[in-house]
Amino acid sequence: MVIKENDAKVTILNDLVTRTLMVHNDKLMMIRFDFKKGGIGEPHSHDIHDQVGYILSGKFELMCGGETYVVSAGDSYVANPGVVHGVIALEDGAILDVFTPIRDEFIC
């Protein structure tokens, strides 16, 4: 499967955050989150999903597993099932997240 950027499904979550479904199969998915400064990925955890993230651009405060980090372009993280994680955009930026299994609610 190949998805061209212009064909990817974009969901506007609020004035500061958009979610783009880049590509997926029945086991794995890749999502791009674009943040304006001040945008928030609310702290949450997943029951069954493993998530890895790669900071494409910008700078974020990342809360993961009870720790807080400042991450920027080139940094990455993992949030295993049950690990509380979230971000605050300290400047405009983007994060590429990969999930397994897929998040069905992002496809609908």
C-alpha positions in Angstrom: 0.0 0.0 0.0 1.2 3.5 -0.9 -0.5 6.6 0.4 0.5 9.9 -1.2 0.6 12.8 1.3 -2.3 14.6 -0.4 -4.4 11.5 -0.1 -3.8 10.9 3.6 -6.7 11.2 6.0 -6.4 14.4 8.1 -8.4 14.9 11.2 -8.5 18.3 12.9 -8.5 17.6 16.6 -8.6 21.3 17.7 -7.2 24.6 16.7 -3.7 23.5 17.7 -3.4 19.8 16.7 -4.1 17.8 13.6 -3.8 14.0 13.1 -2.9 12.5 9.7 -3.3 8.8 9.1 -0.2 8.1 6.9 -0.5 4.4 6.3 -1.7 1.2 7.9 -2.2 -2.5 7.5 -4.1 -4.9 9.7 -1.3 -5.0 12.4 0.5 -1.6 12.3 -0.2 2.0 11.6 1.7 5.3 11.3 0.2 8.6 12.3 1.6 12.1 12.0 0.5 14.7 14.6 1.1 18.3 13.8 1.1 20.8 16.7 1.0 24.5 17.0 2.8 26.0 19.9 0.8 25.3 23.1 -0.9 22.2 21.5 -1.5 19.3 23.9 -1.5 15.6 23.6 -3.4 14.9 26.8 -1.8 12.3 29.2 -3.3 8.9 28.5 -2.3 5.2 28.3 -3.3 2.3 26.1 -4.5 -1.0 27.2 -3.1 -3.1 24.4 -1.2 -0.7 22.1 2.5 -0.3 21.8 3.5 3.1 20.6 6.8 4.5 19.4 7.2 8.1 18.5 9.8 10.1 16.5 10.0 13.9 16.8 10.0 15.2 13.2 10.3 18.9 14.1 9.8 21.3 16.9 10.3 21.0 20.7 8.0 19.2 23.1 7.6 18.5 26.8 7.0 14.8 26.9 5.6 13.1 29.9 6.2 9.3 29.8 6.1 6.8 32.6 6.1 9.3 35.4 9.1 11.2 34.0 9.2 14.6 32.1 11.6 15.2 29.2 12.2 18.0 26.7 12.5 16.4 23.3 13.2 17.9 19.9 13.7 16.9 16.2 15.5 13.5 16.0 14.5 12.3 19.4 12.3 9.2 19.9 10.4 7.4 22.6 8.4 4.3 23.4 5.1 4.0 25.4 4.3 0.4 26.2 0.7 -0.6 27.1 -0.3 0.9 30.4 2.3 3.6 30.4 0.9 7.1 30.8 2.3 9.5 28.2 1.4 12.9 26.7 3.0 16.0 25.2 2.9 19.8 25.2 4.2 21.6 22.2 6.8 24.2 23.3 6.9 25.4 19.7 5.3 24.4 16.4 6.3 20.8 15.5 5.4 17.4 14.4 5.5 13.8 15.8 5.4 10.6 13.9 3.8 7.8 15.9 3.6 4.1 15.1 1.1 1.9 16.8 0.6 -1.9 17.0 -2.0 -3.2 17.0 -3.8 -0.6 14.9 -6.0 2.0 16.5 -9.3 1.3 14.8 -10.8 4.6 16.0 -8.3 6.5 13.9 -9.4 4.7 10.7 -13.1 5.4 10.8 
